[in-house]
Amino acid sequence: HVQLVESGGGSVQAGGSLRLSCANAGRTSVYYRVAWFRQGLGKDREAVAAMAGGARATNCGNFVSGRFTISLDSAKNTVYLQMNSLKPEDTGMYYCAAELSGYCFSMDPDEYSYWGQGTQVTVS
């Protein structure tokens, strides 16, 4: 149904910004949940941002932080992650994830069925 492809990663200095994109190269689908996960070397994946994408998304709220912002263009099947004030500890492989069912956001990777291949972010 879905083939997620991340882009926008790279190497930046501390304090810089990046905007990651996650496009759908597969069949256009309705996302009920979307999220971004980070995996450092030798570490498990952990959620950095998540939001709902279904019809009741406005009633669910988002998982937010002061530096990272997730957004979803449902019509384009594209997920974004705006990353500001980057720190060296933000370094890792960033993956986008989507689910075509459910309600509200989730930070549990087991609740996502589709994953991208990842894009590397390095902060020095």
C-alpha positions in Angstrom: 0.0 0.0 0.0 2.7 2.5 1.1 6.3 3.0 0.3 7.9 5.7 2.4 11.0 7.5 1.3 12.8 10.0 3.5 15.0 12.8 2.4 16.6 16.0 3.7 19.2 14.6 6.1 22.8 15.7 6.1 25.5 17.1 8.2 25.0 20.4 10.1 26.8 22.3 12.9 25.2 22.6 16.3 22.5 25.2 16.4 21.6 24.7 12.8 18.3 23.5 11.3 17.1 20.8 8.9 13.7 19.9 7.4 13.2 16.2 6.7 10.6 15.0 4.2 8.9 11.6 3.9 7.1 11.0 0.6 5.0 8.1 -0.5 6.3 6.4 -3.6 3.6 3.7 -3.4 -0.1 3.8 -3.5 -1.8 6.9 -2.2 -3.3 6.2 1.2 -4.9 7.9 4.1 -2.6 8.1 7.1 -4.3 7.7 10.5 -1.0 7.9 12.4 2.4 9.3 11.4 5.6 9.6 13.4 9.4 10.2 13.2 11.8 7.9 15.0 15.5 8.2 15.6 18.0 5.4 16.0 21.6 6.1 17.1 24.4 3.7 16.7 23.8 0.7 19.0 20.6 2.1 20.2 16.9 1.3 19.8 14.5 3.4 17.8 12.8 6.1 19.8 10.0 8.5 18.8 10.9 12.1 18.4 7.5 13.4 17.1 4.1 11.9 16.3 0.6 13.1 15.3 -2.7 11.8 14.2 -3.8 12.1 10.5 -7.4 10.9 10.5 -10.6 12.8 10.3 -10.6 13.3 14.1 -7.0 14.5 14.2 -7.9 17.9 15.6 -9.3 16.2 18.8 -6.1 14.1 19.4 -3.3 16.6 19.9 0.3 16.1 18.9 3.5 14.9 20.5 5.6 18.0 20.4 8.9 19.4 21.6 10.4 22.8 21.7 12.8 22.0 18.8 11.1 19.4 16.6 7.8 19.9 14.8 6.0 17.2 12.8 3.5 18.1 10.1 1.4 16.2 7.5 0.2 17.2 4.1 -2.5 14.5 3.7 -3.3 15.4 0.1 0.3 14.8 -0.9 0.9 11.9 1.4 4.0 13.6 2.7 5.2 13.9 6.3 7.7 16.6 7.4 10.0 17.1 10.4 11.3 20.6 11.1 14.4 20.3 13.3 15.7 23.5 14.9 18.6 24.3 17.3 20.2 20.9 16.6 22.5 19.4 19.1 25.2 16.7 18.7 23.0 14.3 20.6 20.4 14.6 17.9 22.7 12.6 15.6 21.2 9.4 14.2 19.2 7.7 11.5 15.8 9.2 11.2 12.8 7.1 10.0 9.3 8.1 9.2 6.4 5.7 10.0 2.8 5.6 9.1 -0.3 3.6 10.0 -3.5 3.3 8.1 -5.8 2.6 11.1 -6.1 3.6 14.7 -7.0 6.7 16.5 -4.8 9.6 17.7 -1.0 9.5 17.8 1.3 6.8 19.2 4.9 6.7 20.2 5.0 2.9 20.1 6.9 1.6 17.0 4.9 -1.6 17.1 1.8 0.4 16.2 3.2 1.4 12.8 3.0 -0.8 9.8 5.0 1.2 7.2 8.5 2.5 7.5 11.0 4.4 5.3 14.6 3.4 4.8 15.9 6.3 6.9 17.9 9.4 6.4 21.1 10.2 8.3 21.4 13.4 10.4 24.8 14.3 11.8 25.3 17.2 14.1 28.8 18.3 15.0 
